[in-house]
């Protein structure tokens, strides 16, 4: 391989890494979240959302923390998936 080709490849790879979007985290207040079965239902709904990288459902606090790729999905899409599963959700007023 030539040095020019390798340099070009390294440049292309580093440019791709520089444009990668960092994951975002959002904490949501969720209505009707009362039990383990609710947590499972919400988890399954979030599993269907492309870009969701992690989730933590806390039935006791009635919150869901979601880590997602903002290049693949949005807070609005995450909220809609949870709400469509029967658990109206909104961004926590204090931000987390």
Secondary structure, 3 states (H helix, E strand, C coil): CCHHHHHHHHHHHHHHHHCCCCCEEEEEEECCCCCHHHHHHHHHHHHCCCCEEEEEEECCCCEEEEEECCCCCCHHHHHHHHHHCCCCEEECCCCC
